[in-house]
Amino acid sequence: MTVKLSLHLASPLNSLLDKRCEEKSMTKSAFLRKAVALMLAATEVEGRKVVLRDGAEEKEVIL
């Protein structure tokens, strides 16, 4: 199933999205798909500690 979505973003947010996509060599669509998947996973663990890892770097987040 394909869903078309039109977003109107404030200029600073759009610039941030462009920057992140460029850094990760991703399209905006791919970036937003991953963001939605992360939010879906985060809502499953709400109220518990979540640790995000990127190689040796680790960030702890309470959701």
FIDOMI-298546 format. One line per 8 residues: number of its first residue (from 1); their letters; for each residue x, y, z negated of C-alpha. Coordinates in nm, 4 decimals, padded with zeros to 6 digits. Each point is the difference from the previous one (the first is absolute). Last residue first. Example, Ala and Ser with C-alpha at 12.3 -4.5 7.8 and 13.67 -1.06 7.14 Angstrom:
2	SA	01.3670,-00.1060,-00.7140  -00.1370,-00.3440,-00.0660
This chain:
63	LIVEKEEA	01.0151,00.7675,-02.7141  00.3204,00.0210,-00.2031  00.3009,00.0303,00.2273  00.3549,-00.1247,-00.0504  00.2546,00.0811,00.2663  00.2882,-00.2248,00.0974  00.2919,00.0721,00.2307  00.2252,-00.2959,00.0778
55	GDRLVVKR	-00.1881,-00.0855,00.3195  -00.3259,00.1884,-00.0011  -00.1961,-00.1220,-00.2964  -00.3350,00.1158,-00.1351  -00.0903,-00.1167,-00.3494  -00.3651,-00.0005,-00.1006  -00.1208,00.0242,-00.3589  -00.3663,-00.0762,-00.0586
47	GEVETAAL	-00.3005,00.2314,-00.0207  -00.1081,-00.0625,00.3581  00.1457,-00.3218,00.1384  -00.2534,-00.0637,00.2789  -00.0234,00.3718,00.0752  00.3703,00.0004,00.0800  -00.0364,-00.2744,00.2605  -00.2663,00.1995,00.1854
39	MLAVAKRL	00.2139,00.3141,-00.0318  00.3014,-00.1818,00.1456  -00.2072,-00.1320,00.2927  -00.1315,00.3520,00.0673  00.3538,00.1413,-00.0029  00.1209,-00.2779,00.2309  -00.2758,00.0763,00.2513  00.0801,00.3733,-00.0352
31	FASKTMSK	00.3647,-00.0557,00.0918  -00.0900,-00.2202,00.2970  -00.2458,00.2603,00.1313  00.2465,00.2848,-00.0551  00.2518,-00.1885,00.2101  00.3067,-00.1365,-00.1691  00.3739,00.0606,00.0272  00.0245,00.0117,-00.3813
23	EECRKDLL	00.1580,00.3469,-00.0165  -00.2175,00.1207,00.2909  -00.3149,-00.1244,-00.1695  00.0993,00.1660,-00.3262  00.0672,00.3343,00.1740  -00.3237,-00.0083,00.2012  -00.2007,-00.0815,-00.3142  00.1686,00.2854,-00.1877
15	SNLPSALH	-00.0745,00.2391,00.2869  -00.3638,-00.1142,00.0053  -00.0227,00.0600,-00.3742  00.1471,00.3498,00.0308  -00.2331,00.0835,00.2947  -00.3178,-00.1078,-00.1736  -00.1334,-00.3200,00.1479  -00.3056,-00.0589,00.2171
7	LSLKVTM	-00.0324,-00.3701,00.0581  -00.1820,-00.1810,00.2802  -00.0417,-00.3716,-00.0377  -00.0623,-00.2610,00.2633  -00.0742,-00.3479,-00.1269  00.1095,-00.3101,00.1860  -00.1288,-00.3455,-00.0868
